């Protein structure tokens, strides 16, 4: 599967608890923090849930 680079670009302040937990499950938590993850259906669903808070680039 493809790898993606996920960067948090917006804060989780005043966001629902499930979005905060999704961000931390992706390995993020601070603005401009990035992680490289193998893309699978579970990760794709997590990205879709918080797509307004993150930026995704294919590697």
C-alpha positions as CSV (number, residue, x, y, z in Angstrom):
1,X,0.0,0.0,0.0
2,X,1.0,3.6,-0.4
3,X,2.6,5.7,2.3
4,X,1.2,9.1,3.2
5,X,2.5,12.1,5.2
6,X,-0.1,13.6,7.5
7,X,0.5,17.1,9.0
8,X,-1.7,18.7,11.5
9,X,-2.5,22.2,10.4
10,X,-5.3,23.2,12.8
11,X,-5.8,23.0,16.5
12,X,-8.1,20.6,18.3
13,X,-9.2,23.2,20.8
14,X,-13.1,23.4,20.8
15,X,-13.3,20.2,18.8
16,X,-15.4,17.2,19.8
17,X,-13.7,14.5,21.9
18,X,-13.8,11.9,19.2
19,X,-11.8,14.2,16.8
20,X,-9.2,14.8,19.6
21,X,-8.8,11.1,20.1
22,X,-8.5,10.5,16.3
23,X,-5.7,13.1,16.1
24,X,-3.8,11.5,18.9
25,X,-4.3,8.0,17.4
26,X,-2.7,9.2,14.2
27,X,0.3,10.2,16.2
28,X,-0.3,14.0,16.0
29,X,-1.3,16.5,18.7
30,X,0.5,19.7,17.9
31,X,0.3,22.0,15.0
32,X,2.9,21.3,12.2
33,X,3.7,17.9,13.6
34,X,3.9,15.3,10.8
35,X,3.8,11.5,10.6
36,X,4.4,9.0,7.8
37,X,2.0,6.1,7.8
38,X,1.1,3.2,5.5
39,X,-2.3,4.0,4.1
40,X,-4.9,1.3,4.8
41,X,-8.7,1.5,5.1
42,X,-8.6,2.2,8.8
43,X,-6.2,5.1,8.4
44,X,-8.1,6.4,5.5
45,X,-11.3,6.5,7.6
46,X,-9.4,8.3,10.4
47,X,-8.1,10.9,7.9
48,X,-11.6,11.4,6.5
49,X,-12.9,12.1,10.0
50,X,-10.4,14.9,10.7
51,X,-9.7,16.1,7.1
52,X,-10.4,19.7,8.1
53,X,-7.6,19.6,10.7
54,X,-4.9,17.9,8.7
55,X,-3.0,18.0,5.4
56,X,-2.3,14.8,3.5
57,X,0.5,14.2,1.0
58,X,1.3,11.0,-0.9
59,X,4.9,9.9,-0.7
